[in-house]
Amino acid sequence: MFKGFPPAVWATAFATLVAFMGIGVVDPILPLIGRSMGASPAQVEWLFTSYIAIMAVAMLLSGVVGTRLGGKRTLMLGLGLVVVFATCSGLSPSISVLALFRAGWGLGNAFFTSTALSIIVGLSSSGMGAAITLYEAALGLGIASGPLLGGFLGSLSWRYPFFGTASLMAIGFLLTLTLVREPARREAPRTARDLWQALGHGPVRTNALIGLSYSFGFFVVLAYSPLTLPHLSAIDLGVTYFAWGVLVAVSSVVVVNRLLRRFHPLSVLTVDLLVLLVVLGLMGSGAGGTLLIWVVVTGFFCGIANALFTTLAMEISPYPRSISSAAYNFLRWAGAAVAPVLAGWVGQRWGLTVPFYMAAGVLAVGVLALWRQGRTLRQALAARLVEAEASSGTAPRL
């Protein structure tokens, strides 16, 4: 599956793994940070909201910057910012300062993530399907290993996970500097108008808005649910979210490919989101003390959704890869940014598990939109596949 990738692709994939480790590395230490700094659940959740909000806004610029600076320089800019702000996060004296540095971390991650996928696809000789699968594998392994690293280092000090992530990102920076090169076919410089034009394209906007509703639920699980498991230590939380991340990785790389051999991607996505909606409802009920089990189970369905939304974002769009990625990520991260702090406030006011009902409600809106707009998305996907087959002689994965 992963044969034929040059060292530059592997270097970018490693940096992607570390970048997504940075999202989950905070998970196991959220309760510890709250106790150490005397912060409420809503205040603690600003560590995710500030990070994701700045990341979403920066997506408006990252696609444009990527086509002007070039993929390699944009990757290095993003990695360098993450190294600086992750280190500063570990030195933070208060929850508000830590949230501010996490925002800077999100800025760096925006420049990196909007460019990494286009670099992997552009330098791969194995086709878009294999390149996206590699990207999703790196993403899934990063999400899985982040909580494990955070739990282990967090058991020593809540500051150590930030320093550990900064060190790994520095390695990613050096690998990018020495191994990554620009794709042979570099994209022409783009402007912000190109991004708004992409967002005005019906299928691109529809896919991104449905992705927004899913991302809201995703980050209620990832960013908020650790606060509902206060009886677990940092290491226990690390192991829990490692198991969750393993399911994300396995389902996004192995399971989704097997499903797509038999079913249309939009059919798979619809069923997957419906099942995830039910699981979120079960988490809201908290019946029988099974919340921890349901948290882990969501990883399976999140992995499938991650892979399908990413693939659709790249394959239904008629725009360049960097613009397609930036437009999709801007809208979906915008939805994710609201989720953590809102979940923290709702949970503090009305009950720890109530935010899961809220996440299920938001996801239900996305499922309804997917059902109503499914025909439009199917037609757009089919048209793009015909174009790809005509231009290259072979169709992409879907």
C-alpha positions in Angstrom: 0.0 0.0 0.0 2.8 2.4 0.9 5.4 1.4 -1.7 7.0 3.9 -4.0 7.0 7.0 -1.8 10.2 9.1 -1.9 12.0 10.2 1.3 10.4 13.6 1.0 6.9 12.1 1.4 7.9 10.1 4.4 9.5 13.1 6.0 6.2 15.1 5.5 4.2 12.1 6.8 6.4 12.1 10.0 5.9 15.8 10.5 2.1 15.2 10.0 2.2 12.5 12.7 3.9 14.9 15.1 1.6 17.8 14.2 -1.5 15.7 15.1 0.2 14.4 18.2 0.1 18.1 19.3 -3.7 18.1 19.2 -4.1 15.1 21.5 -1.1 15.6 23.8 -3.1 17.9 26.0 -6.0 15.5 26.5 -4.6 13.5 29.5 -3.4 16.6 31.3 -6.5 18.7 31.1 -7.7 17.8 34.6 -4.2 18.2 35.9 -3.8 21.6 34.4 -7.2 22.6 35.8 -6.2 21.6 39.3 -2.7 23.1 39.1 -4.0 26.5 37.9 -7.3 26.6 39.7 -9.2 26.8 36.4 -12.9 25.8 35.7 -13.8 23.3 33.0 -14.8 26.2 30.6 -11.4 27.9 31.2 -9.5 24.7 30.6 -11.4 24.2 27.3 -10.0 27.5 26.0 -6.7 25.5 25.5 -8.5 23.8 22.6 -10.8 26.6 21.5 -8.0 29.2 21.1 -5.9 26.7 19.3 -8.7 25.6 16.8 -10.1 29.1 16.3 -6.8 30.6 15.2 -6.2 27.6 13.1 -9.5 28.1 11.3 -8.9 31.8 10.7 -5.4 31.1 9.5 -6.7 28.6 6.9 -8.0 31.7 5.1 -4.4 32.7 4.5 -2.5 29.4 4.5 -3.6 28.2 1.1 -2.7 31.5 -0.4 0.7 31.7 1.4 1.4 28.1 0.4 1.2 28.9 -3.3 3.3 32.0 -2.9 6.1 30.7 -0.6 6.0 27.2 -2.0 5.1 24.1 -0.1 8.5 23.5 1.6 8.8 27.0 3.0 5.2 27.0 4.2 5.8 23.6 5.9 8.9 25.0 7.6 7.1 28.2 8.7 4.4 26.1 10.3 6.8 23.7 12.0 8.9 26.5 13.3 6.0 28.3 14.8 4.8 25.1 16.5 8.3 24.6 18.0 8.3 28.1 19.5 4.8 28.2 20.8 4.8 24.6 22.2 8.0 25.5 24.1 6.3 28.7 25.4 3.2 26.7 26.4 5.4 24.6 28.7 6.6 27.8 30.4 3.2 29.4 30.9 2.5 30.9 34.3 -1.3 31.0 34.0 -4.2 29.4 32.1 -4.8 32.6 30.1 -1.2 32.8 29.0 -1.2 29.1 28.1 -4.4 29.6 26.0 -2.6 32.5 24.2 0.4 30.3 23.4 -1.9 27.5 22.3 -3.4 30.0 19.8 0.1 30.6 18.4 0.5 26.9 18.2 -2.7 26.7 16.2 -1.4 29.3 13.7 1.7 27.2 13.0 -0.4 24.1 12.6 -2.7 25.8 10.1 0.3 26.6 7.8 1.5 23.1 8.2 -1.7 21.0 7.8 -3.0 23.0 4.8 0.2 22.3 2.9 1.2 18.8 4.1 -1.5 16.9 2.2 -0.8 18.8 -1.1 2.9 18.0 -0.7 2.3 14.3 -0.1 -0.1 14.1 -3.0 2.2 16.2 -5.3 5.4 14.2 -4.6 3.7 10.8 -4.6 4.0 8.5 -7.6 1.5 6.1 -6.3 -1.7 8.0 -7.0 -4.0 10.2 -5.0 -5.7 7.3 -3.2 -2.4 5.9 -1.8 -1.2 9.4 -0.9 -4.4 10.2 1.0 -4.2 6.9 2.8 -0.7 7.6 3.9 -1.8 11.1 5.2 -4.7 9.5 7.1 -2.4 6.9 8.6 0.0 9.6 9.8 -3.0 11.6 11.2 -4.4 8.6 12.9 -1.1 7.5 14.5 -0.5 11.1 15.6 -3.9 11.3 17.3 -3.3 7.9 18.9 0.2 8.5 20.2 -0.4 12.1 21.3 -2.4 11.2 24.4 0.0 8.4 25.3 2.9 10.8 25.2 0.9 13.4 27.1 -0.1 10.8 29.8 3.4 9.5 30.3 5.1 12.9 30.5 2.1 14.5 32.2 2.5 12.0 35.1 5.8 13.7 35.8 4.7 17.3 35.1 1.9 18.9 33.1 4.6 21.0 31.4 6.6 18.1 30.0 4.2 17.1 27.2 4.6 20.5 25.6 8.4 20.3 25.7 8.3 16.8 24.3 6.1 17.9 21.4 8.4 20.8 20.7 11.4 18.5 20.5 9.6 16.1 18.1 8.5 19.0 15.9 12.1 20.3 15.8 13.1 16.9 14.4 10.3 17.2 11.8 11.6 20.7 10.9 15.1 19.3 10.3 13.8 16.4 8.2 11.7 18.9 6.1 14.7 21.1 5.6 16.9 18.3 4.4 14.6 15.9 2.6 11.5 17.7 1.3 11.5 19.4 -2.1 8.9 21.3 -4.1 6.7 19.2 -6.3 7.7 19.3 -10.0 4.4 21.0 -10.9 4.2 23.9 -8.4 0.8 25.7 -8.2 0.5 29.2 -9.5 0.3 31.9 -6.9 -3.3 32.4 -5.5 -5.1 35.2 -3.8 -7.8 35.2 -1.1 -10.4 35.7 -3.8 -9.6 32.1 -5.0 -10.4 30.8 -1.5 -13.7 32.6 -1.4 -14.5 31.4 -4.9 -13.9 27.8 -3.7 -16.2 28.4 -0.7 -18.8 29.6 -3.2 -18.7 26.3 -5.0 -21.8 24.4 -4.0 -20.4 20.9 -3.5 -17.2 22.2 -1.8 -19.2 24.3 0.6 -21.7 21.6 1.3 -19.1 19.0 2.1 -17.3 21.5 4.4 -20.4 22.5 6.3 -21.3 18.8 6.9 -17.7 18.4 8.0 -18.3 21.3 10.4 -21.1 19.5 12.1 -19.1 16.3 12.4 -16.0 18.2 13.7 -18.1 19.8 16.4 -18.9 16.3 17.7 -15.4 15.1 17.2 -13.9 17.8 19.4 -16.6 17.4 22.1 -15.3 13.8 22.4 -11.5 14.6 22.0 -11.3 17.9 23.9 -14.1 17.7 26.5 -14.6 14.1 27.4 -11.4 13.9 29.5 -13.1 16.2 32.0 -15.9 13.7 32.4 -13.4 11.0 33.6 -12.0 12.7 36.7 -11.3 9.4 38.4 -8.6 8.5 35.9 -4.9 9.5 36.3 -2.9 11.2 33.5 -1.5 7.8 32.5 -4.9 6.1 32.5 -6.3 8.9 30.4 -3.3 8.6 28.1 -4.0 4.9 27.6 -7.7 5.5 27.1 -7.2 8.0 24.3 -4.4 6.0 22.8 -6.9 3.1 22.4 -9.3 5.7 20.9 -6.6 6.9 18.5 -5.7 3.4 17.4 -9.3 2.8 16.4 -9.2 6.2 14.5 -6.0 5.0 12.7 -7.2 1.5 11.9 -10.6 2.5 10.6 -9.3 5.4 8.5 -6.6 3.3 6.8 -7.9 -0.3 6.7 -11.6 -0.4 7.3 -12.6 2.5 5.1 -10.7 1.1 2.1 -12.5 -2.2 2.4 -15.9 -0.6 2.7 -15.2 1.6 -0.4 -14.6 -1.6 -2.5 -18.3 -2.5 -1.9 -20.2 0.7 -1.3 -20.3 4.3 -2.5 -18.4 6.7 -0.2 -21.5 8.9 0.5 -23.5 5.8 1.5 -20.6 4.8 3.9 -20.4 8.3 5.3 -24.2 8.5 5.9 -24.3 5.2 7.9 -21.1 6.1 9.8 -22.5 9.4 11.0 -25.8 7.9 11.9 -24.1 5.3 14.1 -21.8 8.0 15.6 -24.9 10.1 16.4 -26.4 7.2 18.4 -23.2 6.6 20.3 -23.1 10.3 21.3 -26.6 9.9 22.6 -25.5 6.9 24.7 -22.6 9.0 26.0 -25.1 11.7 27.0 -27.1 9.2 29.0 -24.0 7.9 30.8 -26.0 4.7 31.4 -24.3 2.1 33.6 -21.0 3.8 34.0 -20.1 2.9 30.4 -18.9 6.4 29.3 -15.3 5.4 29.1 -16.1 2.5 26.8 -18.2 4.7 24.5 -15.5 7.3 24.3 -13.1 4.7 23.0 -15.7 3.2 20.6 -16.2 6.6 18.9 -12.7 6.4 17.6 -13.7 3.7 15.1 -16.4 5.9 13.5 -14.4 9.1 13.7 -11.6 7.4 11.7 -14.0 6.5 8.9 -15.5 10.0 8.8 -12.0 11.6 8.8 -10.9 9.6 5.8 -14.0 10.2 3.8 -14.3 13.9 4.5 -10.6 14.5 3.5 -11.0 12.4 0.3 -14.2 14.2 -0.7 -12.6 17.6 0.0 -9.8 16.8 -2.5 -11.9 14.9 -5.1 -15.1 16.9 -5.5 -13.3 20.2 -5.8 -12.2 21.7 -9.2 -9.7 24.0 -7.5 -6.0 23.5 -6.8 -5.1 21.2 -3.8 -3.9 23.9 -1.5 -7.1 26.0 -2.1 -9.4 23.0 -1.7 -7.7 22.0 1.5 -7.7 25.5 3.0 -11.4 26.1 2.1 -12.5 22.8 3.6 -10.4 23.1 6.7 -11.5 26.7 7.4 -15.2 25.8 7.7 -14.7 22.5 9.5 -12.2 24.0 12.1 -14.6 26.9 12.6 -17.2 24.4 13.8 -14.6 22.6 15.9 -13.5 25.8 17.6 -16.8 26.5 19.3 -17.2 22.9 20.6 -14.7 22.7 23.5 -15.4 25.9 25.4 -19.2 25.6 24.8 -19.1 22.0 26.0 -17.2 23.1 29.1 -19.7 25.8 29.9 -22.7 23.5 29.2 -21.2 20.7 31.3 -20.4 23.0 34.2 -23.9 24.5 34.1 -26.2 21.6 33.3 -24.3 18.3 33.9 -21.1 16.6 32.8 -22.7 14.4 30.1 -25.2 17.0 28.7 -22.6 18.3 26.0 -22.8 14.9 24.3 -26.5 15.4 23.7 -25.6 18.8 22.3 -23.0 17.2 20.0 -25.5 14.6 18.8 -27.9 17.4 18.0 -25.4 19.3 15.9 -24.4 16.1 14.1 -28.0 15.4 13.4 -28.2 18.6 11.4 -25.2 17.5 9.4 -26.7 14.1 8.7 -29.9 15.8 7.5 -27.9 18.0 5.2 -26.0 15.0 3.8 -29.3 13.2 3.1 -30.8 16.3 1.3 -27.6 17.2 -0.6 -26.4 13.7 -1.3 -27.4 13.7 -4.9 -25.5 17.0 -5.6 -22.4 15.6 -4.0 -22.7 12.3 -5.9 -23.0 14.2 -9.2 -20.0 16.4 -8.4 -17.9 13.4 -7.4 -18.8 11.5 -10.5 -18.0 14.5 -12.7 -14.6 14.9 -11.1 -13.8 11.2 -11.5 -14.7 11.4 -15.2 -12.4 14.4 -15.6 -9.5 12.7 -13.8 -9.9 9.5 -15.9 -9.9 11.5 -19.1 -6.8 13.5 -18.2 -4.7 10.7 -16.7 -6.2 7.5 -18.1 -6.8 6.2 -14.5 -9.4 7.2 -12.0 -8.6 8.2 -8.4 -9.5 5.9 -5.5 -13.2 6.8 -5.4 
